[in-house]
Amino acid sequence: MLITTTPNVEGRRIEQYLGVVAGEAILGANIIRDVFAGLRDIVGGRSAAYERELDRARTIALDEMVQKARALGANAVVGVDIDYEVVGASGSMLMVSASGTAVRLSG
């Protein structure tokens, strides 16, 4: 499955637009891990623990989006957008959403 942020694929023609597809991942933050991340995991202003969680959430959201596109008979998703939000009353959860247009490309 080809995934691209562009609205088309160079050298390929979009034969059919199959609809908008999306995938979401909401991950809760573990308070103990948060405290330790703040104390020992920050190197150069970056937290490896948070980066791993962001990567995991992005992968889940993209995989879910691809599964929905495949179910529609798509062989590509164009115009993909990935958004990150902190949700929950205390901002303790991370939501990553991926959306795009499922299409069938020629060739």
VENMO-V289239 format. One record per helix or strand of 3 or more residues. SS is the DSSP state (H for helix, E for strand). FROM is the first residue (numbers start at 0). LEN is the number of residues. If there is no record, write none. Layout:
[[SS FROM LEN] [SS FROM LEN]]
This chain:
[[E 13 15] [H 30 10] [H 47 24] [E 75 12] [E 92 13]]
